[in-house]
Amino acid sequence: MMVTKYLAFDLGAESGRALIGRLDGERLQLEELHRFPIGPVDVRGSMHWDVEGIWREIKHGLSAAAGAHGEELAGIGLDTWGVDFGLLDAGDNLLGDPYHYRDSRTDGMMEEAFRLVPRAEIFERTGIQFMQLNSLFQLLAMASADSPALAAAETFLNMPDLFNFWLSGRKANEFTIATTTQCYDPRRGVWAWELLEALGIPTRIFGEIVAPGTVLDTLLPSVAEETGCGPVPVIAPATHDTGSAVAAVPTENDDYIYLSSGTWSLMGVEVDEPVISARSLEYNFTNEGGAGGRFRLLKNIMGLWLVQECRRQWAERGEEYSYDEMTAMALEAPAFGSLVDPGDSRFLPPGDMPARIQTFCRHTGQVVPEMRGTIIRCALESLALEYRWVADRLMELTGRRLPVVHIIGGGSRNRLLNQLTADATGRPVLAGPAEATAMGNVMVQALALGRLSSLAEGRALVRRSVEMETFEPSGETAWDEAYQRYLDIKKI
């Protein structure tokens, strides 16, 4: 059977990778070629992305692929996190390093937006969860500050669109990443022109929207020559990493909840049309684009970020722990201790996360966790209880039973959190694949080139390619009591 090979770049908030996906019709296998760190850089007190550094690593990945696989590459696809963007001037020059979504410039911007356009109207036009990090509020911050960069801008490109432009020479806004911006109207399938004008955001910068699976062009000759690659097609997969991850959920039907677990937890269902209603606004849910033109009704949850920041803070103090060691500490800690609301705004920026968790517990009248294990257990149990809240809301919004949770992404390796999720939600949890994003990236490339006929065929391929682990709910009634405490804490 013919084997086709695809190069997938998966760029996350902590690291980036270049992987080869081998597709033989029966299995999809991944090989990691290159891994590199990604993180914010501080420039005069503002948080930015080092895009030139990331671009160098992308070209390193291209060189590694050319050296190992030469002319065998069928396509190149790239995905990243959502909302962040670069601005180009009339000469297609980048107007400064893009801001990081955790930068403080968006503080107060949601309130400023609601002063200009009612909150309900913004949701009616976009169907997107309100988070100050959204592109809409980043752009409003620039407009409010009379930003010279925004004044000079001619083109808005989200992060994957920017790198795809540098790879292929084509400027295009891919559907799944465009929907994360809160600048897109999902009902009309165009940018939310009237909303942008009302907020003073220049509409000239927003361009062509293309579907996932669009072949943009072949690799630019200059990049091909520098890296040793040939004229390989550059394909826009579902360029939002969660869009690619959900494409690879190994399900056989629509009656499931997906949970893409990593720095962020994105928990939702697939729907044919966006769910924009008074209830979805009240619950602050979001409607993001997916592969196949569908939508992902979901909730963005501050996921393992809390644990990652605890680890970083302790490392700065000279206490180095692996994630496995931290999970083991949490496993030994007593169950059902103090709880936090992961969505509380104090947890958004980088900083001393252990101290913030302790402060939250103190302010809500709970026992303050002191030991490393109790702090991590607090974060993980709180996440699991937030998953229960979201699962209940998803059933209400869709009228569907949703009897199982598929956990995908790197967080699916956290067996303790998987079990806590099963216990808290009262649903079986199917964990895997951990490499869902890269698999979905490769699948959409293969769909674009006609090597797969449908998303369902691709998901069947994933089922044959990975071993999933099932976690059954324990049925402990103590979870019901903990959930009631959690609901009380969310109201404070």
BELDA-V657189 format. One record per helix or strand of 2 or more residues. SS is the DSSP state (2 for helix, 1 for strand). FROM is the first residue (numbers start at 1). TO is the last residue. If there is no record, write none. Layout:
BEGIN
ss: {SS,SS}
from: {FROM,FROM}
to: {TO,TO}
END
This chain:
BEGIN
ss: {1,1,1,1,1,2,1,1,2,2,2,2,2,1,2,1,2,1,1,2,2,1,1,2,1,2,1,1,2,1,2,1,2,2,2,2,2,1,2,2,1,2,2,1,2}
from: {4,15,28,40,46,51,73,85,104,109,119,135,148,155,159,173,175,184,190,193,203,209,214,221,233,241,257,265,278,286,291,295,305,323,345,353,372,404,410,415,428,436,455,469,478}
to: {11,23,37,43,49,72,80,88,106,116,126,144,152,158,168,174,181,185,191,198,205,210,218,227,236,247,261,271,282,289,293,301,316,332,347,363,398,408,413,425,431,448,465,471,491}
END
